Amino acid sequence: MATFLYRLGRFSYRRRWLVLGVWVLLLALAGAGAATLSGKMSNDFKIPGTEAQRAIDQLAERFPEAHAGGASARVVFAMPEGKTVADPAVQAAIGQVVAQLQHAPQVARVVDPYTAKSISMDGRYAFAQVSYSVQGMALTDGDREALMDAAQTGRDAGLTVEVGGDALRANPETGIVEVIGLAIAALVLIITLGSLVAAGLPLLTAFAGVAVGMAGILIVARVADINSNSLILALMLGLAVGIDYALFIVSRFRHELLVRKDGAEAAGRAVGTAGSAVVFAGLTVIIALAALSVVGIPLLRGMGLTAAGVVAIAVLVAITLLPALLGFSGNRLVKGRLFGHATPDPEADGGPVPMGERWARFVVRFRIPVLILAIAALAVIAIPAKDLRLGLPDDGMQPSTTTQRKAYDLLSTGFGPGFNGSLVIVAELPAGADPQAVTGALAGKLMGLPNVAYAAPQGLSPDARTALLAVIPKTGPNDEATAELVHRIRDHRADIAAGTGATLAVTGVTALAIDVSTRLDDALVPYLAVVVGLAFLLLLLVFRSLLVPLKATLGFLLSVAATFGAVVAVFQWGWLGDVFGVEVTGPIMSMLPVLLIGILFGLAMDYQVFLVTRMREDYVHGAPAREAVVTGFRHGARVVTAAAIIMISVFGGFVFSGETLIQSIGFALAFGVLVDAFVVRMTIVPAVMSLLGKAAWWLPRWLGRVLPDMDVEGQRLHQPEPALEPVTVG
């Protein structure tokens, strides 16, 4: 591996114009393709194979007009004090709003509150249901403005009018806070490398890789269903790993250039050593992301595969385009000065003792108390994780200033908290039965269940074989009592439908959340088996050790537990909510745990590979095992610290996104990297490695003969090439 990458690095450095031309052409083709062939992102959320999803598909088939699969909006009216919906002026105002909605762009159907009798018992609240012919992500800003203009018409008439629903969910966008995260990353690069040119290269190559990757995602969206959140996740990961991977190679190149004074040789050795670590680190991230496909949820599969594609491009950019750009920079990378002083070479053996080496010697000297304190601290942080509650985001988790949240609160006030989490019962009726009698009997039995505020028939399919019933719980959609009601209906559906011959299926927000959680619980063990198993084999190849991959996996579990604890404390309990812009607390997004495990596992192995590879490199070059822990830490700590701060900055910028899922992912990844890099990899790892000593690198002889030697440390690069034997020519 190291030899191949060494040759690739030298080739890219020497043929820099050719390599640069290929990447510029690729960027141009990707940009042109994205401009002409890009497809629409979607916000479609499906869980194939679950009862809730089967019921939704059944509704779309039997009630095509009402369930066309497009976006929906709910326009909620609250009457002025002393007036009800029976007031002529109120009727006229609501009628005007409904008429305006019916002529709004992309609107397929508007259900008038007077026709549907969607009016509260006291007559002070009502709502109109708006169905669109396209999905929410296909709606333009003009379409949404038309919806809000209609609501403003009602406000001008003296009514309180608010709008909720997925029609208002636009494509997530980046903002100033994400730019601040990149600015911090740039500052860290300048301090670490001491040169604007050196600091600019990782940013430039990261942007190039992300541009190609994002363009590819947009093109694929033309033929595949890709969720809009996939773009943000791919952008987040692409920038973070792209900058980090380039940083490791640039730092190694500066060291080799100072030692060898030959640019092509320095580029070859930098790509052969640090580039080998980049390739294997990237492979662990790609494996963890691509393995999300085994979960069986299209949203997770799409997010995982798109992000894995962008990470793969980041690796290719780092080992090809970056050494080509290094050829253009020449010796300027080694002339960096910061605050009037020459920037130290973090990979040098001489010079002042760096902070990283002092920290490593401290950890090695006091390894047992340091190990106990570090593990105890992570265990304390992980305590809130025991209260983890999962759910799906709804308008109730929007900021209190948004119209979606206000509409949610108005519905809770006027119709009860359970109205925002109403259950939908799909009943298959027997042939020859009286539909009205059967649905009436079913509604009566459902009304008799605990925690049911209201149950009533909502309609029949055109062939009168499928009935739709609504069940309004007394509790909200994320309340545990509502989940118990779903289980009660499903567990006793035979008793509920006894004597009618009907078969029941339950769907709705709460039912869908339950099915998602069940699917994720069932898939978690096989997912972990795939990810951890493949990554263990990969690390076994990299380190040629049994204990190092095992230690890496156990350390990752500590990081995940602490991260879950922090996520629960902030997003569920509300701790430091004002600091992170979390206005509303509630259940954690159901898919966050498995998504976090996949992404964080890959990133954690990044730092494991980068840091421990330097330790093994010194060990195989003759250093004693415990001393190799210190010297390897000395060589890698400064760059790993900078890489971790960069990744935390990039992820942290997304904490202030308006999208709940992206906000929680950004926080979880930023905190997870913080814990994993500084507590696990830079504290627990050297402590454990020093405890194990030479045993850390133990590998059974039979296994050593079977495993291919990948030479990630570049040991062969330090060996002189064998002399060619003379050949007699006749």
SULZIGI-V959058 format. One record per pair of residues at least 24 apart in sequence whose C-alpha atoms are under 7 Angstrom apart, sorted by the first residue. I is the first residue (numbers start at 1). J is the second residue. If there is no record, write none. Layout:
i=I j=J
i=I j=J
This chain:
i=1 j=276
i=1 j=710
i=1 j=711
i=1 j=712
i=2 j=272
i=2 j=273
i=2 j=276
i=2 j=711
i=2 j=712
i=2 j=714
i=3 j=272
i=3 j=717
i=5 j=271
i=5 j=272
i=5 j=275
i=6 j=268
i=6 j=269
i=6 j=271
i=6 j=272
i=7 j=268
i=8 j=268
i=9 j=267
i=9 j=268
i=9 j=271
i=9 j=319
i=9 j=320
i=9 j=323
i=10 j=264
i=10 j=265
i=10 j=267
i=10 j=268
i=12 j=320
i=12 j=323
i=12 j=324
i=13 j=264
i=13 j=267
i=13 j=323
i=13 j=324
i=13 j=326
i=13 j=327
i=14 j=264
i=16 j=324
i=16 j=325
i=16 j=327
i=19 j=321
i=19 j=324
i=20 j=321
i=20 j=324
i=27 j=212
i=30 j=212
i=30 j=215
i=30 j=216
i=31 j=215
i=33 j=219
i=34 j=215
i=34 j=218
i=34 j=219
i=37 j=219
i=37 j=222
i=38 j=218
i=38 j=219
i=38 j=221
i=38 j=222
i=39 j=218
i=39 j=219
i=39 j=221
i=39 j=222
i=40 j=138
i=40 j=221
i=40 j=222
i=41 j=137
i=41 j=221
i=41 j=226
i=41 j=227
i=41 j=228
i=42 j=135
i=42 j=137
i=42 j=225
i=42 j=226
i=42 j=227
i=42 j=228
i=43 j=136
i=43 j=137
i=43 j=227
i=43 j=228
i=44 j=227
i=45 j=299
i=46 j=298
i=47 j=297
i=47 j=516
i=50 j=515
i=51 j=505
i=51 j=506
i=52 j=506
i=52 j=507
i=52 j=508
i=52 j=511
i=52 j=512
i=52 j=515
i=55 j=426
i=55 j=505
i=55 j=506
i=55 j=507
i=56 j=507
i=62 j=461
i=63 j=461
i=68 j=133
i=70 j=131
i=70 j=132
i=70 j=133
i=70 j=134
i=70 j=135
i=71 j=131
i=71 j=132
i=71 j=134
i=71 j=135
i=71 j=136
i=71 j=166
i=71 j=167
i=72 j=130
i=72 j=131
i=72 j=132
i=72 j=165
i=72 j=166
i=72 j=167
i=73 j=129
i=73 j=130
i=73 j=131
i=73 j=163
i=73 j=164
i=73 j=165
i=73 j=166
i=73 j=167
i=74 j=127
i=74 j=128
i=74 j=129
i=74 j=130
i=74 j=163
i=74 j=164
i=74 j=165
i=75 j=127
i=75 j=128
i=75 j=129
i=75 j=161
i=75 j=162
i=75 j=163
i=75 j=164
i=76 j=126
i=76 j=127
i=76 j=128
i=76 j=161
i=76 j=162
i=76 j=163
i=76 j=407
i=77 j=125
i=77 j=126
i=77 j=127
i=77 j=159
i=77 j=160
i=77 j=161
i=77 j=162
i=78 j=124
i=78 j=125
i=78 j=126
i=78 j=159
i=78 j=160
i=78 j=161
i=79 j=124
i=79 j=125
i=79 j=159
i=79 j=160
i=80 j=158
i=80 j=159
i=83 j=124
i=84 j=123
i=84 j=124
i=85 j=123
i=85 j=124
i=93 j=154
i=93 j=157
i=94 j=154
i=97 j=150
i=97 j=151
i=97 j=153
i=97 j=154
i=100 j=150
i=101 j=147
i=101 j=150
i=104 j=146
i=104 j=147
i=105 j=143
i=106 j=132
i=106 j=133
i=106 j=134
i=107 j=131
i=107 j=132
i=107 j=133
i=108 j=132
i=108 j=133
i=120 j=414
i=120 j=415
i=125 j=414
i=136 j=166
i=136 j=167
i=136 j=169
i=136 j=170
i=137 j=170
i=137 j=171
i=144 j=168
i=162 j=403
i=162 j=404
i=162 j=406
i=162 j=407
i=163 j=403
i=163 j=404
i=163 j=407
i=164 j=395
i=164 j=403
i=164 j=404
i=164 j=407
i=164 j=408
i=171 j=228
i=172 j=659
i=177 j=653
i=177 j=656
i=178 j=650
i=178 j=653
i=178 j=654
i=180 j=653
i=181 j=649
i=181 j=650
i=181 j=652
i=181 j=653
i=182 j=649
i=182 j=650
i=184 j=649
i=185 j=646
i=185 j=649
i=188 j=642
i=188 j=646
i=192 j=642
i=193 j=343
i=194 j=336
i=194 j=337
i=194 j=338
i=194 j=343
i=195 j=333
i=195 j=336
i=195 j=337
i=197 j=333
i=198 j=333
i=202 j=243
i=202 j=246
i=202 j=247
i=203 j=243
i=205 j=317
i=205 j=322
i=206 j=239
i=206 j=242
i=206 j=243
i=206 j=314
i=207 j=239
i=209 j=313
i=209 j=314
i=209 j=317
i=210 j=235
i=210 j=238
i=210 j=239
i=210 j=310
i=213 j=309
i=213 j=310
i=213 j=313
i=217 j=306
i=226 j=302
i=227 j=299
i=230 j=302
i=230 j=303
i=230 j=306
i=233 j=307
i=234 j=306
i=234 j=307
i=234 j=310
i=236 j=650
i=236 j=651
i=237 j=307
i=238 j=310
i=238 j=311
i=238 j=314
i=240 j=646
i=240 j=647
i=240 j=650
i=242 j=314
i=244 j=643
i=245 j=278
i=245 j=318
i=246 j=318
i=248 j=274
i=248 j=639
i=249 j=274
i=249 j=275
i=254 j=333
i=254 j=334
i=255 j=345
i=255 j=347
i=255 j=348
i=258 j=334
i=263 j=330
i=267 j=323
i=271 j=319
i=272 j=714
i=273 j=712
i=273 j=713
i=273 j=714
i=275 j=319
i=276 j=712
i=277 j=609
i=277 j=610
i=277 j=712
i=278 j=315
i=279 j=315
i=281 j=605
i=281 j=606
i=281 j=609
i=282 j=311
i=282 j=312
i=282 j=315
i=284 j=535
i=284 j=602
i=284 j=605
i=285 j=599
i=285 j=602
i=285 j=603
i=286 j=311
i=286 j=312
i=287 j=531
i=288 j=531
i=288 j=598
i=288 j=599
i=288 j=601
i=288 j=602
i=289 j=598
i=289 j=599
i=291 j=527
i=291 j=530
i=291 j=531
i=294 j=527
i=295 j=520
i=295 j=523
i=295 j=527
i=346 j=635
i=346 j=638
i=347 j=635
i=356 j=633
i=356 j=634
i=356 j=637
i=356 j=638
i=357 j=630
i=357 j=633
i=357 j=634
i=360 j=630
i=360 j=633
i=360 j=686
i=361 j=630
i=363 j=683
i=363 j=686
i=363 j=687
i=364 j=686
i=364 j=687
i=364 j=690
i=367 j=687
i=371 j=684
i=371 j=687
i=374 j=679
i=374 j=684
i=378 j=558
i=378 j=562
i=379 j=562
i=381 j=562
i=381 j=565
i=381 j=566
i=382 j=561
i=382 j=562
i=382 j=563
i=382 j=564
i=382 j=565
i=383 j=565
i=384 j=565
i=384 j=568
i=384 j=569
i=385 j=564
i=385 j=565
i=385 j=568
i=388 j=568
i=389 j=587
i=389 j=588
i=390 j=587
i=390 j=588
i=390 j=589
i=390 j=590
i=391 j=478
i=391 j=513
i=391 j=587
i=391 j=588
i=391 j=589
i=391 j=590
i=392 j=513
i=392 j=589
i=392 j=590
i=393 j=589
i=397 j=584
i=397 j=585
i=397 j=586
i=398 j=584
i=399 j=583
i=399 j=584
i=416 j=474
i=417 j=474
i=417 j=475
i=417 j=476
i=418 j=472
i=418 j=473
i=418 j=474
i=418 j=475
i=418 j=476
i=418 j=477
i=419 j=472
i=420 j=476
i=420 j=477
i=421 j=476
i=421 j=477
i=421 j=509
i=421 j=510
i=422 j=470
i=422 j=471
i=422 j=472
i=422 j=473
i=422 j=508
i=423 j=470
i=423 j=471
i=423 j=472
i=423 j=506
i=423 j=507
i=423 j=508
i=424 j=469
i=424 j=470
i=424 j=471
i=424 j=506
i=424 j=507
i=424 j=508
i=425 j=468
i=425 j=469
i=425 j=470
i=425 j=504
i=425 j=505
i=425 j=506
i=425 j=507
i=426 j=466
i=426 j=467
i=426 j=468
i=426 j=469
i=426 j=504
i=426 j=505
i=426 j=506
i=427 j=466
i=427 j=467
i=427 j=468
i=427 j=502
i=427 j=503
i=427 j=504
i=427 j=505
i=428 j=465
i=428 j=466
i=428 j=467
i=428 j=502
i=428 j=503
i=428 j=504
i=429 j=465
i=429 j=466
i=429 j=501
i=429 j=502
i=429 j=503
i=430 j=501
i=430 j=502
i=435 j=464
i=438 j=500
i=439 j=467
i=442 j=496
i=442 j=497
i=445 j=496
i=451 j=485
i=477 j=510
i=478 j=510
i=483 j=510
i=486 j=511
i=516 j=590
i=517 j=590
i=541 j=707
i=541 j=710
i=542 j=710
i=542 j=712
i=544 j=699
i=545 j=696
i=545 j=697
i=545 j=698
i=545 j=699
i=546 j=698
i=546 j=699
i=547 j=696
i=548 j=696
i=552 j=608
i=555 j=680
i=556 j=601
i=556 j=604
i=559 j=672
i=559 j=675
i=559 j=676
i=560 j=597
i=560 j=672
i=563 j=668
i=563 j=671
i=563 j=672
i=567 j=668
i=580 j=655
i=580 j=656
i=581 j=656
i=589 j=661
i=592 j=665
i=600 j=669
i=600 j=672
i=604 j=676
i=607 j=640
i=607 j=677
i=607 j=681
i=608 j=681
i=611 j=636
i=613 j=713
i=617 j=713
i=625 j=693
i=625 j=694
i=626 j=690
i=626 j=693
i=629 j=686
i=629 j=689
i=629 j=690
i=644 j=673
i=644 j=674
i=644 j=677
i=648 j=673
i=648 j=674
